[in-house]
């Protein structure tokens, strides 16, 4: 899973937790979903933090990764 994939998965899980809370009230399993979302958000942050160093080391030949980040965080 790439950094942008982790970001998107975190957003998806947050929406899922909101839906669970809306349907069943606070609790009801949403805490576990939010914990998983937090893990994916942390992994996305780690990947985003490491990306500039990787780009500097390998060069900017692979612009697919840059475009992938832009599409992941675009509104």
mmJSON file of the N, C-alpha and C atoms, coordinates in Angstrom:
{"data_MODEL":{"atom_site":{
"group_PDB":["ATOM","ATOM","ATOM","ATOM","ATOM","ATOM","ATOM","ATOM","ATOM","ATOM","ATOM","ATOM","ATOM","ATOM","ATOM","ATOM","ATOM","ATOM","ATOM","ATOM","ATOM","ATOM","ATOM","ATOM","ATOM","ATOM","ATOM","ATOM","ATOM","ATOM","ATOM","ATOM","ATOM","ATOM","ATOM","ATOM","ATOM","ATOM","ATOM","ATOM","ATOM","ATOM","ATOM","ATOM","ATOM","ATOM","ATOM","ATOM","ATOM","ATOM","ATOM","ATOM","ATOM","ATOM","ATOM","ATOM","ATOM","ATOM","ATOM","ATOM","ATOM","ATOM","ATOM","ATOM","ATOM","ATOM","ATOM","ATOM","ATOM","ATOM","ATOM","ATOM","ATOM","ATOM","ATOM","ATOM","ATOM","ATOM","ATOM","ATOM","ATOM","ATOM","ATOM","ATOM","ATOM","ATOM","ATOM","ATOM","ATOM","ATOM","ATOM","ATOM","ATOM","ATOM","ATOM","ATOM","ATOM","ATOM","ATOM","ATOM","ATOM","ATOM","ATOM","ATOM","ATOM","ATOM","ATOM","ATOM","ATOM","ATOM","ATOM","ATOM","ATOM","ATOM","ATOM","ATOM","ATOM","ATOM","ATOM","ATOM","ATOM","ATOM","ATOM","ATOM","ATOM","ATOM","ATOM","ATOM","ATOM","ATOM","ATOM","ATOM","ATOM","ATOM","ATOM","ATOM","ATOM","ATOM","ATOM","ATOM","ATOM","ATOM","ATOM","ATOM","ATOM","ATOM","ATOM","ATOM","ATOM","ATOM","ATOM","ATOM","ATOM","ATOM","ATOM","ATOM","ATOM","ATOM","ATOM","ATOM","ATOM","ATOM","ATOM","ATOM","ATOM","ATOM","ATOM","ATOM","ATOM","ATOM","ATOM","ATOM","ATOM","ATOM","ATOM","ATOM","ATOM","ATOM","ATOM","ATOM","ATOM","ATOM","ATOM","ATOM","ATOM","ATOM","ATOM","ATOM","ATOM","ATOM","ATOM","ATOM","ATOM","ATOM","ATOM","ATOM","ATOM","ATOM","ATOM","ATOM","ATOM","ATOM","ATOM","ATOM","ATOM","ATOM","ATOM","ATOM","ATOM","ATOM","ATOM","ATOM","ATOM","ATOM","ATOM","ATOM","ATOM","ATOM","ATOM","ATOM","ATOM","ATOM","ATOM","ATOM","ATOM"],
"id":[1,2,3,4,5,6,7,8,9,10,11,12,13,14,15,16,17,18,19,20,21,22,23,24,25,26,27,28,29,30,31,32,33,34,35,36,37,38,39,40,41,42,43,44,45,46,47,48,49,50,51,52,53,54,55,56,57,58,59,60,61,62,63,64,65,66,67,68,69,70,71,72,73,74,75,76,77,78,79,80,81,82,83,84,85,86,87,88,89,90,91,92,93,94,95,96,97,98,99,100,101,102,103,104,105,106,107,108,109,110,111,112,113,114,115,116,117,118,119,120,121,122,123,124,125,126,127,128,129,130,131,132,133,134,135,136,137,138,139,140,141,142,143,144,145,146,147,148,149,150,151,152,153,154,155,156,157,158,159,160,161,162,163,164,165,166,167,168,169,170,171,172,173,174,175,176,177,178,179,180,181,182,183,184,185,186,187,188,189,190,191,192,193,194,195,196,197,198,199,200,201,202,203,204,205,206,207,208,209,210,211,212,213,214,215,216,217,218,219,220,221,222,223,224,225],
"type_symbol":["N","C","C","N","C","C","N","C","C","N","C","C","N","C","C","N","C","C","N","C","C","N","C","C","N","C","C","N","C","C","N","C","C","N","C","C","N","C","C","N","C","C","N","C","C","N","C","C","N","C","C","N","C","C","N","C","C","N","C","C","N","C","C","N","C","C","N","C","C","N","C","C","N","C","C","N","C","C","N","C","C","N","C","C","N","C","C","N","C","C","N","C","C","N","C","C","N","C","C","N","C","C","N","C","C","N","C","C","N","C","C","N","C","C","N","C","C","N","C","C","N","C","C","N","C","C","N","C","C","N","C","C","N","C","C","N","C","C","N","C","C","N","C","C","N","C","C","N","C","C","N","C","C","N","C","C","N","C","C","N","C","C","N","C","C","N","C","C","N","C","C","N","C","C","N","C","C","N","C","C","N","C","C","N","C","C","N","C","C","N","C","C","N","C","C","N","C","C","N","C","C","N","C","C","N","C","C","N","C","C","N","C","C","N","C","C","N","C","C","N","C","C","N","C","C"],
"label_atom_id":["N","CA","C","N","CA","C","N","CA","C","N","CA","C","N","CA","C","N","CA","C","N","CA","C","N","CA","C","N","CA","C","N","CA","C","N","CA","C","N","CA","C","N","CA","C","N","CA","C","N","CA","C","N","CA","C","N","CA","C","N","CA","C","N","CA","C","N","CA","C","N","CA","C","N","CA","C","N","CA","C","N","CA","C","N","CA","C","N","CA","C","N","CA","C","N","CA","C","N","CA","C","N","CA","C","N","CA","C","N","CA","C","N","CA","C","N","CA","C","N","CA","C","N","CA","C","N","CA","C","N","CA","C","N","CA","C","N","CA","C","N","CA","C","N","CA","C","N","CA","C","N","CA","C","N","CA","C","N","CA","C","N","CA","C","N","CA","C","N","CA","C","N","CA","C","N","CA","C","N","CA","C","N","CA","C","N","CA","C","N","CA","C","N","CA","C","N","CA","C","N","CA","C","N","CA","C","N","CA","C","N","CA","C","N","CA","C","N","CA","C","N","CA","C","N","CA","C","N","CA","C","N","CA","C","N","CA","C","N","CA","C","N","CA","C","N","CA","C","N","CA","C","N","CA","C","N","CA","C","N","CA","C"],
"label_alt_id":[null,null,null,null,null,null,null,null,null,null,null,null,null,null,null,null,null,null,null,null,null,null,null,null,null,null,null,null,null,null,null,null,null,null,null,null,null,null,null,null,null,null,null,null,null,null,null,null,null,null,null,null,null,null,null,null,null,null,null,null,null,null,null,null,null,null,null,null,null,null,null,null,null,null,null,null,null,null,null,null,null,null,null,null,null,null,null,null,null,null,null,null,null,null,null,null,null,null,null,null,null,null,null,null,null,null,null,null,null,null,null,null,null,null,null,null,null,null,null,null,null,null,null,null,null,null,null,null,null,null,null,null,null,null,null,null,null,null,null,null,null,null,null,null,null,null,null,null,null,null,null,null,null,null,null,null,null,null,null,null,null,null,null,null,null,null,null,null,null,null,null,null,null,null,null,null,null,null,null,null,null,null,null,null,null,null,null,null,null,null,null,null,null,null,null,null,null,null,null,null,null,null,null,null,null,null,null,null,null,null,null,null,null,null,null,null,null,null,null,null,null,null,null,null,null],
"label_comp_id":["UNK","UNK","UNK","UNK","UNK","UNK","UNK","UNK","UNK","UNK","UNK","UNK","UNK","UNK","UNK","UNK","UNK","UNK","UNK","UNK","UNK","UNK","UNK","UNK","UNK","UNK","UNK","UNK","UNK","UNK","UNK","UNK","UNK","UNK","UNK","UNK","UNK","UNK","UNK","UNK","UNK","UNK","UNK","UNK","UNK","UNK","UNK","UNK","UNK","UNK","UNK","UNK","UNK","UNK","UNK","UNK","UNK","UNK","UNK","UNK","UNK","UNK","UNK","UNK","UNK","UNK","UNK","UNK","UNK","UNK","UNK","UNK","UNK","UNK","UNK","UNK","UNK","UNK","UNK","UNK","UNK","UNK","UNK","UNK","UNK","UNK","UNK","UNK","UNK","UNK","UNK","UNK","UNK","UNK","UNK","UNK","UNK","UNK","UNK","UNK","UNK","UNK","UNK","UNK","UNK","UNK","UNK","UNK","UNK","UNK","UNK","UNK","UNK","UNK","UNK","UNK","UNK","UNK","UNK","UNK","UNK","UNK","UNK","UNK","UNK","UNK","UNK","UNK","UNK","UNK","UNK","UNK","UNK","UNK","UNK","UNK","UNK","UNK","UNK","UNK","UNK","UNK","UNK","UNK","UNK","UNK","UNK","UNK","UNK","UNK","UNK","UNK","UNK","UNK","UNK","UNK","UNK","UNK","UNK","UNK","UNK","UNK","UNK","UNK","UNK","UNK","UNK","UNK","UNK","UNK","UNK","UNK","UNK","UNK","UNK","UNK","UNK","UNK","UNK","UNK","UNK","UNK","UNK","UNK","UNK","UNK","UNK","UNK","UNK","UNK","UNK","UNK","UNK","UNK","UNK","UNK","UNK","UNK","UNK","UNK","UNK","UNK","UNK","UNK","UNK","UNK","UNK","UNK","UNK","UNK","UNK","UNK","UNK","UNK","UNK","UNK","UNK","UNK","UNK","UNK","UNK","UNK","UNK","UNK","UNK"],
"label_asym_id":["A","A","A","A","A","A","A","A","A","A","A","A","A","A","A","A","A","A","A","A","A","A","A","A","A","A","A","A","A","A","A","A","A","A","A","A","A","A","A","A","A","A","A","A","A","A","A","A","A","A","A","A","A","A","A","A","A","A","A","A","A","A","A","A","A","A","A","A","A","A","A","A","A","A","A","A","A","A","A","A","A","A","A","A","A","A","A","A","A","A","A","A","A","A","A","A","A","A","A","A","A","A","A","A","A","A","A","A","A","A","A","A","A","A","A","A","A","A","A","A","A","A","A","A","A","A","A","A","A","A","A","A","A","A","A","A","A","A","A","A","A","A","A","A","A","A","A","A","A","A","A","A","A","A","A","A","A","A","A","A","A","A","A","A","A","A","A","A","A","A","A","A","A","A","A","A","A","A","A","A","A","A","A","A","A","A","A","A","A","A","A","A","A","A","A","A","A","A","A","A","A","A","A","A","A","A","A","A","A","A","A","A","A","A","A","A","A","A","A","A","A","A","A","A","A"],
"label_entity_id":["1","1","1","1","1","1","1","1","1","1","1","1","1","1","1","1","1","1","1","1","1","1","1","1","1","1","1","1","1","1","1","1","1","1","1","1","1","1","1","1","1","1","1","1","1","1","1","1","1","1","1","1","1","1","1","1","1","1","1","1","1","1","1","1","1","1","1","1","1","1","1","1","1","1","1","1","1","1","1","1","1","1","1","1","1","1","1","1","1","1","1","1","1","1","1","1","1","1","1","1","1","1","1","1","1","1","1","1","1","1","1","1","1","1","1","1","1","1","1","1","1","1","1","1","1","1","1","1","1","1","1","1","1","1","1","1","1","1","1","1","1","1","1","1","1","1","1","1","1","1","1","1","1","1","1","1","1","1","1","1","1","1","1","1","1","1","1","1","1","1","1","1","1","1","1","1","1","1","1","1","1","1","1","1","1","1","1","1","1","1","1","1","1","1","1","1","1","1","1","1","1","1","1","1","1","1","1","1","1","1","1","1","1","1","1","1","1","1","1","1","1","1","1","1","1"],
"label_seq_id":[1,1,1,2,2,2,3,3,3,4,4,4,5,5,5,6,6,6,7,7,7,8,8,8,9,9,9,10,10,10,11,11,11,12,12,12,13,13,13,14,14,14,15,15,15,16,16,16,17,17,17,18,18,18,19,19,19,20,20,20,21,21,21,22,22,22,23,23,23,24,24,24,25,25,25,26,26,26,27,27,27,28,28,28,29,29,29,30,30,30,31,31,31,32,32,32,33,33,33,34,34,34,35,35,35,36,36,36,37,37,37,38,38,38,39,39,39,40,40,40,41,41,41,42,42,42,43,43,43,44,44,44,45,45,45,46,46,46,47,47,47,48,48,48,49,49,49,50,50,50,51,51,51,52,52,52,53,53,53,54,54,54,55,55,55,56,56,56,57,57,57,58,58,58,59,59,59,60,60,60,61,61,61,62,62,62,63,63,63,64,64,64,65,65,65,66,66,66,67,67,67,68,68,68,69,69,69,70,70,70,71,71,71,72,72,72,73,73,73,74,74,74,75,75,75],
"pdbx_PDB_ins_code":[null,null,null,null,null,null,null,null,null,null,null,null,null,null,null,null,null,null,null,null,null,null,null,null,null,null,null,null,null,null,null,null,null,null,null,null,null,null,null,null,null,null,null,null,null,null,null,null,null,null,null,null,null,null,null,null,null,null,null,null,null,null,null,null,null,null,null,null,null,null,null,null,null,null,null,null,null,null,null,null,null,null,null,null,null,null,null,null,null,null,null,null,null,null,null,null,null,null,null,null,null,null,null,null,null,null,null,null,null,null,null,null,null,null,null,null,null,null,null,null,null,null,null,null,null,null,null,null,null,null,null,null,null,null,null,null,null,null,null,null,null,null,null,null,null,null,null,null,null,null,null,null,null,null,null,null,null,null,null,null,null,null,null,null,null,null,null,null,null,null,null,null,null,null,null,null,null,null,null,null,null,null,null,null,null,null,null,null,null,null,null,null,null,null,null,null,null,null,null,null,null,null,null,null,null,null,null,null,null,null,null,null,null,null,null,null,null,null,null,null,null,null,null,null,null],
"Cartn_x":[0.858,0.0,0.905,0.624,1.422,0.941,1.718,1.31,-0.051,-0.283,-1.604,-2.716,-2.408,-3.411,-3.759,-2.754,-3.014,-3.873,-3.583,-4.348,-5.811,-6.034,-7.406,-8.139,-7.426,-8.046,-8.425,-7.577,-7.889,-9.161,-9.25,-10.453,-11.696,-11.564,-12.696,-13.159,-12.206,-12.548,-13.177,-12.732,-13.335,-14.799,-15.045,-16.431,-17.262,-16.67,-17.373,-17.712,-16.78,-17.023,-18.138,-18.151,-19.235,-20.579,-20.602,-21.855,-22.31,-21.376,-21.715,-22.289,-21.667,-22.167,-23.537,-23.742,-25.039,-26.141,-25.795,-26.786,-27.049,-26.004,-26.114,-25.812,-25.479,-25.109,-23.618,-23.119,-21.696,-21.302,-20.083,-19.628,-19.997,-20.519,-21.017,-19.981,-18.726,-17.691,-16.953,-17.392,-16.715,-15.301,-15.049,-13.711,-12.664,-13.014,-12.074,-11.804,-12.844,-12.685,-11.786,-11.997,-11.17,-9.724,-9.513,-8.15,-7.447,-8.142,-7.561,-7.299,-8.21,-8.018,-6.779,-6.575,-5.402,-4.1,-4.101,-2.907,-2.613,-3.64,-3.43,-2.979,-3.532,-3.113,-1.653,-1.233,0.158,1.089,0.705,1.523,1.586,0.489,0.499,1.44,1.403,2.294,3.754,4.044,5.416,5.883,5.012,5.375,5.58,4.716,4.855,6.128,6.491,7.707,8.942,8.919,10.064,10.185,9.092,9.109,10.156,10.293,11.318,12.735,13.071,14.406,14.592,13.561,13.642,13.775,12.992,13.058,14.442,15.008,16.345,17.396,17.235,18.208,18.101,16.882,16.674,16.475,16.245,15.948,14.442,14.047,12.626,12.109,12.714,12.275,10.861,10.502,9.196,8.212,7.542,6.586,5.223,5.061,3.794,3.496,4.519,4.317,3.828,4.407,3.965,2.511,2.14,0.752,-0.181,0.301,-0.526,-0.83,0.188,-0.053,-1.035,-0.888,-1.784,-3.228,-3.453,-4.817,-5.363,-4.486,-4.957,-5.432,-4.78,-5.111,-5.966,-6.272,-7.109,-8.544,-9.214,-10.603,-11.538],
"Cartn_y":[-1.17,0.0,1.234,2.177,3.4,4.421,5.483,6.545,7.121,7.486,7.993,6.968,5.696,4.659,4.639,4.777,4.827,6.043,7.178,8.399,8.194,7.642,7.408,6.406,5.363,4.36,4.98,5.852,6.536,7.372,8.116,8.913,8.03,6.909,5.994,5.445,5.057,4.507,5.553,6.78,7.852,8.039,8.038,8.147,6.963,5.769,4.579,4.704,5.204,5.385,6.394,7.466,8.454,7.815,6.968,6.305,5.348,4.601,3.685,4.471,5.609,6.43,7.005,7.423,7.988,6.929,5.704,4.63,4.052,3.976,3.236,4.055,5.308,6.119,5.983,6.793,6.729,5.322,4.969,3.619,2.658,1.534,0.542,0.137,0.077,-0.382,0.708,1.944,3.009,3.273,2.963,3.195,2.339,1.091,0.204,0.703,1.192,1.718,2.946,3.829,5.035,4.702,3.645,3.215,2.756,1.989,1.548,2.743,3.705,4.915,5.667,5.716,6.399,5.733,4.409,3.682,4.036,4.035,4.373,5.827,6.728,8.133,8.28,7.542,7.582,7.05,5.966,5.415,6.37,7.046,8.044,9.19,9.64,10.708,10.28,9.058,8.547,8.512,8.062,8.007,9.413,10.349,11.722,12.374,12.056,12.614,12.046,10.77,10.116,10.456,10.811,11.021,12.023,13.21,14.147,13.563,12.823,12.221,11.175,10.393,9.386,10.07,11.114,11.864,12.459,13.034,13.626,12.57,11.384,10.315,9.735,9.44,8.763,9.724,10.991,11.945,12.05,12.933,13.203,12.586,11.465,10.838,10.292,9.822,9.2,10.223,10.924,11.937,11.333,10.038,9.37,9.489,9.345,9.434,10.823,11.854,13.218,13.418,12.952,13.082,12.277,11.127,10.288,11.008,11.703,12.458,13.589,14.282,15.412,14.93,13.815,13.323,12.802,12.306,11.787,12.896,14.044,15.11,16.202,16.087,17.1,16.99,18.122,18.089,17.426],
"Cartn_z":[0.0,0.0,0.0,-0.865,-0.944,0.091,0.259,1.176,0.827,-0.45,-0.811,-0.572,-0.768,-0.485,0.997,1.853,3.303,3.64,3.008,3.246,2.878,1.685,1.226,2.131,2.549,3.424,4.769,5.279,6.53,6.379,5.291,5.054,4.934,4.239,4.059,5.417,6.244,7.555,8.466,8.379,9.177,8.766,7.473,6.998,7.479,7.45,7.919,9.404,10.197,11.634,11.869,11.091,11.214,10.9,9.874,9.507,10.603,11.182,12.276,13.453,13.768,14.875,14.556,13.313,12.928,13.002,12.624,12.617,14.002,14.845,16.107,17.353,17.193,18.337,18.645,19.565,19.927,20.383,20.138,20.481,19.374,19.717,18.755,17.71,18.099,17.184,16.451,16.577,15.834,16.364,17.627,18.187,17.476,17.188,16.498,15.088,14.43,13.075,13.104,14.084,14.189,14.542,15.314,15.62,14.349,13.535,12.263,11.347,11.33,10.526,10.991,12.297,12.853,12.415,12.365,11.905,10.454,9.615,8.202,8.039,8.841,8.775,9.183,10.197,10.644,9.558,8.919,7.832,6.641,6.35,5.276,5.619,6.872,7.312,7.227,7.627,7.538,6.084,5.196,3.778,3.216,3.598,3.108,3.627,4.853,5.443,4.761,4.416,3.792,2.319,1.67,0.227,-0.255,0.357,-0.146,-0.114,0.924,1.003,-0.095,-0.347,-1.406,-2.759,-2.984,-4.243,-4.441,-3.37,-3.476,-3.783,-3.231,-3.443,-4.847,-5.277,-6.556,-7.715,-7.429,-8.491,-8.689,-9.565,-9.766,-11.064,-11.491,-12.723,-12.604,-11.418,-11.22,-10.679,-11.578,-11.138,-10.838,-11.072,-10.764,-9.275,-8.43,-6.984,-6.602,-7.177,-6.88,-7.277,-8.456,-8.9,-7.996,-7.535,-6.662,-5.353,-4.798,-3.557,-3.797,-4.915,-5.213,-5.312,-5.995,-6.124,-4.798,-3.938,-2.646,-1.732,-1.77,-0.825,-1.443,-2.731,-3.378,-2.876,-2.731,-2.245,-3.237],
"occupancy":[1.0,1.0,1.0,1.0,1.0,1.0,1.0,1.0,1.0,1.0,1.0,1.0,1.0,1.0,1.0,1.0,1.0,1.0,1.0,1.0,1.0,1.0,1.0,1.0,1.0,1.0,1.0,1.0,1.0,1.0,1.0,1.0,1.0,1.0,1.0,1.0,1.0,1.0,1.0,1.0,1.0,1.0,1.0,1.0,1.0,1.0,1.0,1.0,1.0,1.0,1.0,1.0,1.0,1.0,1.0,1.0,1.0,1.0,1.0,1.0,1.0,1.0,1.0,1.0,1.0,1.0,1.0,1.0,1.0,1.0,1.0,1.0,1.0,1.0,1.0,1.0,1.0,1.0,1.0,1.0,1.0,1.0,1.0,1.0,1.0,1.0,1.0,1.0,1.0,1.0,1.0,1.0,1.0,1.0,1.0,1.0,1.0,1.0,1.0,1.0,1.0,1.0,1.0,1.0,1.0,1.0,1.0,1.0,1.0,1.0,1.0,1.0,1.0,1.0,1.0,1.0,1.0,1.0,1.0,1.0,1.0,1.0,1.0,1.0,1.0,1.0,1.0,1.0,1.0,1.0,1.0,1.0,1.0,1.0,1.0,1.0,1.0,1.0,1.0,1.0,1.0,1.0,1.0,1.0,1.0,1.0,1.0,1.0,1.0,1.0,1.0,1.0,1.0,1.0,1.0,1.0,1.0,1.0,1.0,1.0,1.0,1.0,1.0,1.0,1.0,1.0,1.0,1.0,1.0,1.0,1.0,1.0,1.0,1.0,1.0,1.0,1.0,1.0,1.0,1.0,1.0,1.0,1.0,1.0,1.0,1.0,1.0,1.0,1.0,1.0,1.0,1.0,1.0,1.0,1.0,1.0,1.0,1.0,1.0,1.0,1.0,1.0,1.0,1.0,1.0,1.0,1.0,1.0,1.0,1.0,1.0,1.0,1.0,1.0,1.0,1.0,1.0,1.0,1.0,1.0,1.0,1.0,1.0,1.0,1.0],
"B_iso_or_equiv":[0.0,0.0,0.0,0.0,0.0,0.0,0.0,0.0,0.0,0.0,0.0,0.0,0.0,0.0,0.0,0.0,0.0,0.0,0.0,0.0,0.0,0.0,0.0,0.0,0.0,0.0,0.0,0.0,0.0,0.0,0.0,0.0,0.0,0.0,0.0,0.0,0.0,0.0,0.0,0.0,0.0,0.0,0.0,0.0,0.0,0.0,0.0,0.0,0.0,0.0,0.0,0.0,0.0,0.0,0.0,0.0,0.0,0.0,0.0,0.0,0.0,0.0,0.0,0.0,0.0,0.0,0.0,0.0,0.0,0.0,0.0,0.0,0.0,0.0,0.0,0.0,0.0,0.0,0.0,0.0,0.0,0.0,0.0,0.0,0.0,0.0,0.0,0.0,0.0,0.0,0.0,0.0,0.0,0.0,0.0,0.0,0.0,0.0,0.0,0.0,0.0,0.0,0.0,0.0,0.0,0.0,0.0,0.0,0.0,0.0,0.0,0.0,0.0,0.0,0.0,0.0,0.0,0.0,0.0,0.0,0.0,0.0,0.0,0.0,0.0,0.0,0.0,0.0,0.0,0.0,0.0,0.0,0.0,0.0,0.0,0.0,0.0,0.0,0.0,0.0,0.0,0.0,0.0,0.0,0.0,0.0,0.0,0.0,0.0,0.0,0.0,0.0,0.0,0.0,0.0,0.0,0.0,0.0,0.0,0.0,0.0,0.0,0.0,0.0,0.0,0.0,0.0,0.0,0.0,0.0,0.0,0.0,0.0,0.0,0.0,0.0,0.0,0.0,0.0,0.0,0.0,0.0,0.0,0.0,0.0,0.0,0.0,0.0,0.0,0.0,0.0,0.0,0.0,0.0,0.0,0.0,0.0,0.0,0.0,0.0,0.0,0.0,0.0,0.0,0.0,0.0,0.0,0.0,0.0,0.0,0.0,0.0,0.0,0.0,0.0,0.0,0.0,0.0,0.0,0.0,0.0,0.0,0.0,0.0,0.0],
"pdbx_formal_charge":[null,null,null,null,null,null,null,null,null,null,null,null,null,null,null,null,null,null,null,null,null,null,null,null,null,null,null,null,null,null,null,null,null,null,null,null,null,null,null,null,null,null,null,null,null,null,null,null,null,null,null,null,null,null,null,null,null,null,null,null,null,null,null,null,null,null,null,null,null,null,null,null,null,null,null,null,null,null,null,null,null,null,null,null,null,null,null,null,null,null,null,null,null,null,null,null,null,null,null,null,null,null,null,null,null,null,null,null,null,null,null,null,null,null,null,null,null,null,null,null,null,null,null,null,null,null,null,null,null,null,null,null,null,null,null,null,null,null,null,null,null,null,null,null,null,null,null,null,null,null,null,null,null,null,null,null,null,null,null,null,null,null,null,null,null,null,null,null,null,null,null,null,null,null,null,null,null,null,null,null,null,null,null,null,null,null,null,null,null,null,null,null,null,null,null,null,null,null,null,null,null,null,null,null,null,null,null,null,null,null,null,null,null,null,null,null,null,null,null,null,null,null,null,null,null],
"auth_seq_id":[1,1,1,2,2,2,3,3,3,4,4,4,5,5,5,6,6,6,7,7,7,8,8,8,9,9,9,10,10,10,11,11,11,12,12,12,13,13,13,14,14,14,15,15,15,16,16,16,17,17,17,18,18,18,19,19,19,20,20,20,21,21,21,22,22,22,23,23,23,24,24,24,25,25,25,26,26,26,27,27,27,28,28,28,29,29,29,30,30,30,31,31,31,32,32,32,33,33,33,34,34,34,35,35,35,36,36,36,37,37,37,38,38,38,39,39,39,40,40,40,41,41,41,42,42,42,43,43,43,44,44,44,45,45,45,46,46,46,47,47,47,48,48,48,49,49,49,50,50,50,51,51,51,52,52,52,53,53,53,54,54,54,55,55,55,56,56,56,57,57,57,58,58,58,59,59,59,60,60,60,61,61,61,62,62,62,63,63,63,64,64,64,65,65,65,66,66,66,67,67,67,68,68,68,69,69,69,70,70,70,71,71,71,72,72,72,73,73,73,74,74,74,75,75,75],
"auth_comp_id":["UNK","UNK","UNK","UNK","UNK","UNK","UNK","UNK","UNK","UNK","UNK","UNK","UNK","UNK","UNK","UNK","UNK","UNK","UNK","UNK","UNK","UNK","UNK","UNK","UNK","UNK","UNK","UNK","UNK","UNK","UNK","UNK","UNK","UNK","UNK","UNK","UNK","UNK","UNK","UNK","UNK","UNK","UNK","UNK","UNK","UNK","UNK","UNK","UNK","UNK","UNK","UNK","UNK","UNK","UNK","UNK","UNK","UNK","UNK","UNK","UNK","UNK","UNK","UNK","UNK","UNK","UNK","UNK","UNK","UNK","UNK","UNK","UNK","UNK","UNK","UNK","UNK","UNK","UNK","UNK","UNK","UNK","UNK","UNK","UNK","UNK","UNK","UNK","UNK","UNK","UNK","UNK","UNK","UNK","UNK","UNK","UNK","UNK","UNK","UNK","UNK","UNK","UNK","UNK","UNK","UNK","UNK","UNK","UNK","UNK","UNK","UNK","UNK","UNK","UNK","UNK","UNK","UNK","UNK","UNK","UNK","UNK","UNK","UNK","UNK","UNK","UNK","UNK","UNK","UNK","UNK","UNK","UNK","UNK","UNK","UNK","UNK","UNK","UNK","UNK","UNK","UNK","UNK","UNK","UNK","UNK","UNK","UNK","UNK","UNK","UNK","UNK","UNK","UNK","UNK","UNK","UNK","UNK","UNK","UNK","UNK","UNK","UNK","UNK","UNK","UNK","UNK","UNK","UNK","UNK","UNK","UNK","UNK","UNK","UNK","UNK","UNK","UNK","UNK","UNK","UNK","UNK","UNK","UNK","UNK","UNK","UNK","UNK","UNK","UNK","UNK","UNK","UNK","UNK","UNK","UNK","UNK","UNK","UNK","UNK","UNK","UNK","UNK","UNK","UNK","UNK","UNK","UNK","UNK","UNK","UNK","UNK","UNK","UNK","UNK","UNK","UNK","UNK","UNK","UNK","UNK","UNK","UNK","UNK","UNK"],
"auth_asym_id":["A","A","A","A","A","A","A","A","A","A","A","A","A","A","A","A","A","A","A","A","A","A","A","A","A","A","A","A","A","A","A","A","A","A","A","A","A","A","A","A","A","A","A","A","A","A","A","A","A","A","A","A","A","A","A","A","A","A","A","A","A","A","A","A","A","A","A","A","A","A","A","A","A","A","A","A","A","A","A","A","A","A","A","A","A","A","A","A","A","A","A","A","A","A","A","A","A","A","A","A","A","A","A","A","A","A","A","A","A","A","A","A","A","A","A","A","A","A","A","A","A","A","A","A","A","A","A","A","A","A","A","A","A","A","A","A","A","A","A","A","A","A","A","A","A","A","A","A","A","A","A","A","A","A","A","A","A","A","A","A","A","A","A","A","A","A","A","A","A","A","A","A","A","A","A","A","A","A","A","A","A","A","A","A","A","A","A","A","A","A","A","A","A","A","A","A","A","A","A","A","A","A","A","A","A","A","A","A","A","A","A","A","A","A","A","A","A","A","A","A","A","A","A","A","A"],
"auth_atom_id":["N","CA","C","N","CA","C","N","CA","C","N","CA","C","N","CA","C","N","CA","C","N","CA","C","N","CA","C","N","CA","C","N","CA","C","N","CA","C","N","CA","C","N","CA","C","N","CA","C","N","CA","C","N","CA","C","N","CA","C","N","CA","C","N","CA","C","N","CA","C","N","CA","C","N","CA","C","N","CA","C","N","CA","C","N","CA","C","N","CA","C","N","CA","C","N","CA","C","N","CA","C","N","CA","C","N","CA","C","N","CA","C","N","CA","C","N","CA","C","N","CA","C","N","CA","C","N","CA","C","N","CA","C","N","CA","C","N","CA","C","N","CA","C","N","CA","C","N","CA","C","N","CA","C","N","CA","C","N","CA","C","N","CA","C","N","CA","C","N","CA","C","N","CA","C","N","CA","C","N","CA","C","N","CA","C","N","CA","C","N","CA","C","N","CA","C","N","CA","C","N","CA","C","N","CA","C","N","CA","C","N","CA","C","N","CA","C","N","CA","C","N","CA","C","N","CA","C","N","CA","C","N","CA","C","N","CA","C","N","CA","C","N","CA","C","N","CA","C","N","CA","C","N","CA","C","N","CA","C","N","CA","C"],
"pdbx_PDB_model_num":[1,1,1,1,1,1,1,1,1,1,1,1,1,1,1,1,1,1,1,1,1,1,1,1,1,1,1,1,1,1,1,1,1,1,1,1,1,1,1,1,1,1,1,1,1,1,1,1,1,1,1,1,1,1,1,1,1,1,1,1,1,1,1,1,1,1,1,1,1,1,1,1,1,1,1,1,1,1,1,1,1,1,1,1,1,1,1,1,1,1,1,1,1,1,1,1,1,1,1,1,1,1,1,1,1,1,1,1,1,1,1,1,1,1,1,1,1,1,1,1,1,1,1,1,1,1,1,1,1,1,1,1,1,1,1,1,1,1,1,1,1,1,1,1,1,1,1,1,1,1,1,1,1,1,1,1,1,1,1,1,1,1,1,1,1,1,1,1,1,1,1,1,1,1,1,1,1,1,1,1,1,1,1,1,1,1,1,1,1,1,1,1,1,1,1,1,1,1,1,1,1,1,1,1,1,1,1,1,1,1,1,1,1,1,1,1,1,1,1,1,1,1,1,1,1]
}}}
